[in-house]
Amino acid sequence: MEVVIHGYDVLVASIVVWFLGAFVNRKVPFLDRYSIPVAVTGGLICSTLVALAYVFADFEISFDMSMRDELLLIFFSTIGLTAKLRLLKEGGKALALLLLIATAFLVIQNVTGVLLIKGMGSPPAYGLFGGSISFAGGYGTAIAWGGVAEEAGLKMAKEIGIAFATFGLIAGGIIGGPIGEFLIKRNNLKPRLNSDADAPLEKISSDETAPVLAPPISSVLGTIMLLAVCVEAGALVNRMLFSAGVTLPGFLTSMMVGIIITNGADLLKIELSHIALDRVGELALQLFLCMSLMSIQLWTLTQAIGPILVVLGAQILVMTLFATWVVYRVMGRDYDAAVIASGFAGLGLGATPVGIANMNALTSKYCPSPKAFLVVPLVGAFFIDLVNALVIKFFAGLPIMA
């Protein structure tokens, strides 16, 4: 028997899943101690229950993910609407460093995947799907390159890529928090309190007992209007680019429209409501992650589970070492660097929203890190996709892939 959940029922289910994750995180000290995102906890519990229902009762539950895709556009629109060029100038060096680090990691990730797959006696091209195509690239890149690979004769490349992307999404959400916690506690890190670029850095209460000033209704409605403009204008730009033969992910154009709007407002001395934008962005992110993880059909990943877990384990080890020894050190060995390392683990194994969820879990427990929330989303949402495409093409052209 199959049941498909549509529309607002998916929204209701994702909210229930979020509260389930929050409840479990409160009851299991380990999860809270290592800053595992609430959405990851709830989503994995839900997908596990759905898998058990399928295996033992032949009862298949699937979710219509159209609302999730809209939430992704909204989330990246909020990122664009808070990315002011004057702040980019302040974080220019950090942005360039993180992009350089990310480029090096993409190469390492692909070398790891190719060598492991070749060692198993399979075509080395599958190693790219156990590398940056699926992990750093996520579902979209895995599906796109999977179609190309299948046309070239690589059987089931798309399915294998989706499987790697799925496990990467889970792993990125699990290891990011512990990496940040380890770095913060081991090095006794404290945020800088006297830097204009890092202000404000007041501690956020984890139990949300501190009073929060709600934005006026005019700010909320204005924010909703701006987000709608970003999503619709981004879709229009995408259609124009597609007709010209240029394909870009929808969230990227929505984010770019947001960047144009916020910097135009900055020039005109018009203040946007950052409280409303932060709340809407956080809401969209949490619901997006809940929907993504609760809809994973775990039973579809069992056919190649052995090799997938071997490659996944190796990539987790590589990411952990790289984030703690390279990202943290190069980015300054301070509190911001620890938060960036946590976010990098999420975007390098799963997706940019996972990385941001990792950082949210840390900063809500300790203190905000504006530097991390400036550079990680921009590298993860924009630059890394462009660089990844070049890295993938380079590896695909190597003689070993023939």
C-alpha positions in Angstrom: 0.0 0.0 0.0 1.3 3.5 -0.9 0.3 6.8 0.6 1.5 10.1 -0.8 1.4 13.1 1.5 0.8 16.4 -0.3 0.7 20.2 0.2 0.0 21.5 3.7 0.0 18.0 5.1 3.7 17.9 4.4 4.1 21.2 6.2 2.3 19.9 9.2 4.3 16.7 9.2 7.6 18.7 9.0 6.6 20.8 12.0 5.7 17.7 14.0 9.1 16.2 13.0 10.9 19.4 14.2 9.2 19.3 17.6 10.0 15.6 17.8 13.6 16.4 17.2 13.6 19.2 19.8 12.0 16.8 22.4 14.6 14.1 21.7 17.5 16.5 21.8 16.4 17.8 25.2 16.0 14.2 26.5 19.3 12.9 25.1 22.2 14.9 26.5 24.6 13.6 23.9 22.7 15.3 21.1 22.5 18.6 22.8 26.1 18.4 24.0 27.4 18.0 20.5 25.0 20.5 18.9 23.2 18.1 16.6 20.6 20.2 14.7 17.1 19.6 15.8 15.9 19.1 12.2 18.5 16.3 11.7 17.4 14.4 14.8 13.7 14.6 14.0 14.1 14.0 10.2 16.2 10.8 10.8 13.7 9.5 13.3 10.9 10.0 10.9 12.7 8.5 7.9 13.6 5.5 10.0 10.0 4.9 11.1 8.9 5.3 7.5 11.5 2.7 6.4 10.4 0.3 9.2 6.8 0.6 8.0 7.8 -0.2 4.5 10.0 -3.2 5.4 7.7 -4.9 8.0 4.2 -3.8 6.9 4.7 -3.2 3.2 3.3 0.3 3.8 5.0 3.0 1.7 4.8 6.6 2.7 6.2 9.3 0.3 6.1 13.1 0.4 5.5 15.7 -2.2 8.5 17.9 -2.0 7.4 20.9 -4.1 6.9 23.0 -0.9 10.5 22.1 0.2 11.9 23.5 -3.1 10.1 26.8 -2.5 11.5 26.9 1.1 15.0 26.6 -0.4 14.4 29.6 -2.6 13.1 31.6 0.3 16.0 30.6 2.5 18.6 31.7 -0.1 16.7 34.9 -0.8 17.1 35.8 2.9 20.9 35.1 2.5 21.0 37.5 -0.4 19.0 40.2 1.4 21.5 40.2 4.2 24.7 40.2 2.0 25.7 43.8 1.8 28.8 44.6 -0.3 30.3 46.7 2.4 30.3 43.6 4.6 31.7 41.6 1.8 34.6 44.0 1.7 35.2 43.5 5.4 35.1 39.8 5.0 37.0 39.7 1.6 40.1 38.1 2.9 38.2 35.4 4.8 36.0 34.8 1.8 39.0 34.4 -0.5 40.7 32.1 2.0 37.7 29.9 2.5 37.2 29.6 -1.3 40.8 28.6 -1.7 40.4 26.0 1.0 37.2 24.7 -0.5 38.9 24.3 -3.9 41.7 22.2 -2.4 39.2 20.1 -0.5 37.2 19.3 -3.7 40.3 17.9 -5.2 41.1 15.8 -2.1 37.5 14.6 -2.0 37.6 13.4 -5.6 41.0 11.7 -5.2 39.7 9.9 -2.1 36.6 8.7 -4.0 38.4 7.6 -7.1 41.1 5.7 -5.3 38.7 3.8 -3.1 36.3 2.9 -6.0 39.3 1.8 -8.2 40.6 -0.3 -5.3 37.2 -2.1 -5.1 37.6 -3.0 -8.8 34.9 -0.8 -10.1 35.2 1.9 -12.8 37.0 4.9 -11.4 34.4 7.2 -12.8 32.1 6.0 -10.0 34.6 7.6 -7.6 33.6 11.1 -8.7 30.1 10.2 -7.5 31.7 9.1 -4.2 33.5 12.5 -4.3 32.5 16.1 -5.0 29.7 15.3 -7.4 27.4 13.9 -4.7 28.9 15.2 -1.4 29.9 18.8 -2.1 27.5 19.0 -5.1 24.4 17.4 -3.5 21.3 16.1 -5.2 21.2 18.6 -8.0 24.8 18.0 -9.2 24.4 14.2 -8.7 21.3 14.0 -10.8 22.8 16.3 -13.5 26.1 14.4 -13.8 24.4 11.1 -13.3 22.4 11.6 -16.5 25.6 12.6 -18.4 27.4 9.5 -17.1 24.6 7.1 -17.9 24.6 8.4 -21.5 28.3 7.6 -21.6 27.6 4.0 -20.4 28.1 4.3 -16.6 25.2 2.2 -15.4 23.0 3.4 -12.5 25.2 6.5 -12.0 22.3 8.7 -11.1 21.0 6.3 -8.5 24.5 5.8 -7.0 25.0 9.6 -6.9 21.6 10.1 -5.1 22.6 7.5 -2.6 25.9 9.1 -1.8 24.2 12.6 -1.6 21.6 11.2 0.8 24.2 9.7 3.2 26.3 12.8 2.8 23.4 15.0 3.9 23.0 12.9 7.0 26.7 12.8 7.8 27.2 16.5 7.3 24.4 17.2 9.8 25.8 14.8 12.3 29.6 15.6 12.4 29.5 19.4 12.0 28.3 20.1 15.5 30.8 17.8 17.3 33.6 19.3 15.2 32.7 22.8 16.3 32.2 21.7 19.9 35.6 19.9 20.0 37.4 23.0 18.6 35.7 25.4 21.0 36.2 23.4 24.1 39.6 22.1 23.4 41.0 25.6 22.7 38.8 27.4 25.2 37.6 29.8 22.5 35.8 33.0 23.2 34.2 35.3 20.6 35.8 38.7 20.1 33.7 41.4 21.8 35.3 44.5 20.6 35.2 44.1 16.8 32.7 46.2 14.8 32.6 43.5 12.1 31.6 41.0 14.7 29.0 43.0 16.6 26.6 42.3 18.1 27.8 39.3 20.0 25.5 39.1 23.0 25.0 35.5 24.2 21.8 33.9 23.0 19.9 31.9 25.6 19.5 28.3 24.5 16.2 28.0 26.3 14.8 31.1 24.6 13.9 32.7 27.9 15.5 36.1 27.0 12.9 38.6 25.7 13.0 39.1 21.9 11.7 42.3 20.4 9.2 41.4 17.7 9.4 43.4 14.4 6.4 45.6 13.6 3.8 44.2 11.2 5.0 46.6 8.5 8.5 45.1 8.6 7.0 41.6 8.4 4.8 42.4 5.5 7.7 44.2 3.8 10.0 41.2 4.3 7.4 38.9 2.8 7.0 41.2 -0.2 10.8 41.3 -0.8 11.1 37.5 -0.6 8.3 37.1 -3.1 10.1 39.5 -5.4 13.4 37.6 -5.0 11.7 34.2 -5.8 9.7 35.5 -8.8 12.4 37.7 -10.2 14.9 34.8 -9.8 12.6 32.5 -11.7 12.3 35.1 -14.5 16.0 35.5 -14.7 16.4 31.7 -14.8 14.0 31.3 -17.7 15.8 34.0 -19.6 19.2 32.4 -19.0 17.8 28.9 -19.9 16.5 30.2 -23.2 20.1 31.5 -23.8 21.5 28.1 -23.1 22.8 28.9 -19.6 21.6 26.7 -16.7 21.9 27.9 -13.1 20.2 26.5 -9.9 17.1 28.5 -9.0 18.3 29.3 -5.5 21.3 31.1 -7.0 19.4 33.6 -9.0 17.0 34.3 -6.2 20.0 35.0 -3.9 21.5 37.3 -6.5 18.3 39.3 -6.8 18.3 39.6 -3.0 21.9 40.9 -3.1 21.0 43.5 -5.7 17.9 44.6 -3.6 19.7 44.9 -0.3 22.6 46.8 -1.7 20.3 49.1 -3.6 18.5 49.8 -0.3 21.8 50.4 1.4 22.7 53.1 -1.2 19.3 54.7 -0.7 19.7 54.6 3.1 16.7 52.3 3.4 16.9 49.8 6.4 15.6 46.3 5.9 14.4 44.4 9.0 17.2 42.0 9.8 15.1 40.6 12.7 12.3 39.6 10.3 14.8 38.3 7.7 16.7 36.2 10.3 13.5 34.7 11.6 12.1 33.8 8.2 15.5 32.5 7.0 15.8 30.3 10.1 12.2 29.0 9.7 12.7 28.2 6.0 16.0 26.4 6.8 14.6 24.3 9.6 11.5 23.2 7.6 13.7 22.5 4.5 15.9 20.2 6.5 13.0 18.4 8.2 11.4 17.8 4.8 14.6 16.7 3.2 15.5 14.2 5.9 12.1 12.8 6.7 11.5 12.0 3.0 14.6 9.9 2.6 13.6 6.4 1.4 16.3 4.5 3.3 15.3 1.1 1.8 16.3 2.2 -1.7 19.9 2.6 -0.5 20.4 -1.1 0.5 21.6 -2.5 -2.8 25.1 -0.9 -2.7 25.2 -0.3 1.0 28.6 -1.9 1.6 30.7 0.2 -0.8 28.7 3.3 -0.1 29.4 3.0 3.7 33.2 2.4 3.0 33.4 5.5 0.9 31.3 7.5 3.2 33.4 6.5 6.2 36.6 7.6 4.4 35.0 10.9 3.3 33.9 11.6 6.9 37.4 10.9 8.2 38.9 13.2 5.5 36.4 16.0 6.2 36.9 15.7 10.0 40.7 16.0 9.6 40.5 18.7 7.0 38.0 20.9 9.0 39.9 20.6 12.3 43.5 20.8 10.9 43.1 23.0 7.8 39.9 25.1 7.9 40.2 26.0 11.6 43.9 26.9 11.3 43.8 28.8 8.1 40.6 30.8 9.1 42.3 32.2 12.2 42.2 29.6 15.1 39.5 31.6 16.9 35.8 31.2 17.7 34.7 32.3 14.3 37.1 29.7 12.7 35.6 27.0 14.8 32.0 27.9 13.7 33.3 28.1 10.0 34.8 24.6 10.4 31.5 23.3 11.6 29.6 24.9 8.7 32.3 23.7 6.2 31.7 20.1 7.3 28.0 20.5 6.5 28.4 22.0 3.1 31.3 19.8 2.1 29.4 16.5 2.8 25.8 17.5 2.5 24.6 20.9 1.4 24.9 24.6 2.3 21.7 24.5 4.4 23.2 21.7 6.5 26.3 23.7 7.1 24.2 26.7 8.2 22.1 24.5 10.4 25.4 23.3 12.1 26.4 26.9 12.7 23.0 27.8 14.0 23.2 25.0 16.5 26.6 26.2 17.8 25.8 29.9 17.8 22.5 29.5 19.6 24.4 27.7 22.3 27.3 30.1 22.6 27.4 33.4 20.7 26.7 34.7 17.2 29.4 34.7 14.6 28.6 37.2 11.8 31.9 36.4 10.1 30.9 32.7 9.7 27.4 33.6 8.5 28.9 35.9 6.0 31.5 33.8 4.3 30.1 30.2 4.6 26.8 30.9 2.8 28.4 32.8 0.0 31.1 30.2 -0.6 28.6 27.3 -0.2 25.7 28.8 -2.2 27.6 30.4 -5.0 31.3 30.0 -5.5 31.7 26.3 -4.6 29.2 25.2 -7.3 31.2 27.0 -10.0 34.5 25.7 -8.8 33.1 22.2 -8.3 32.0 22.2 -12.0 35.6 23.0 -13.1 37.1 20.4 -10.8 34.7 17.7 -11.9 35.4 18.4 -15.6 39.1 18.3 -14.9 38.9 14.8 -13.2 36.5 13.5 -15.9 39.1 14.3 -18.5 41.9 12.4 -16.8 43.2 9.2 -18.6 42.4 7.1 -15.5 38.7 7.7 -16.0 38.7 6.1 -19.5 
